[in-house]
Amino acid sequence: MNLKTTNTCINCENLLQNFICKKHNEEVGIHNFCDSHLYKESISKHSSCANCHHYGLSSCSKPLESSPSMLCFDWQIK
């Protein structure tokens, strides 16, 4: 079986914390998508706090919850 990536709100650059679309200002779910989708290529199964630009910095949105194996929607490549 080959797994494929689809364009959903979950892998869109417009997705904010709490599953809010910053472009449309609406709550979205795992199956939602739209024509304004901007694929967030940087997130992969290897992404985690350990390799996030924000880890251990004041810019981390979840400093108390973050750990080397955790992933959140604010992840950015170092």
N, C-alpha and C positions, 0 to 999 in steps of 0.2 A: 504494500500500500504506500502511495506517495502522499505526503501531507503538503497542502498548498496554502499560501497566504491569500486571504481575500480582503477586499477593501471594506472594512467596517469601521464604525466610530471608535472601536477599541484601539486600533492602530493608526489613528489620525492625529496630526499635529494640533488640531483644534480642540482636542479633548482635554478638559481641565479636571481637577480633583472633583470627587463626588459625581462623576459621569455627566458633567455639564459641557455642552458644546459652546466654545467661546465665540464662534461665528454666528450661531443662531440663537444663543442664550436659551437653550432647551436641554432638559435632561434626556439622555440617550441610553440605550441598552446594548447588549452584546450583538444583536441582530440588526441594528440600525446602520444606515449608510445614506449618503447623499452625493450629489454632483460636485460638492465643494470639498470632497475628501482629499486630504493631503497626507500621503503615506509617510509614516514615521519610520524610515529605513533603519535608524540607529538602534532600535530596540530588537533584541533577539533573545533566544533561550539562554544565552550566556550573559545577559545583562543582569546586574545586581548592584546593591549599594557599594560593594567592594570596588567596582570599576565605574562608579558614577562621579561626575564632576563635583556634585554637591556633598558627597559623603564626608562627614566630620567638619563641615563648614557651617557658618551661620546661615547660609542660603538654603540649607536642607529644610524641606517643609515638614519632615517628620523626624526630628533629631532624637526623640526618646524611643521611637519605634524602630529606627533603622538598624540594620545588622548586615554583615557581609553577604548573606544569602538572600536578602529581601529585595524585591523589585517594586517600584511605585511608578505612578504616571509622570513624575517629575524627573525621571532618569535622563541624564545627558552624558554623552561620552566624555571621558577625561581627555 
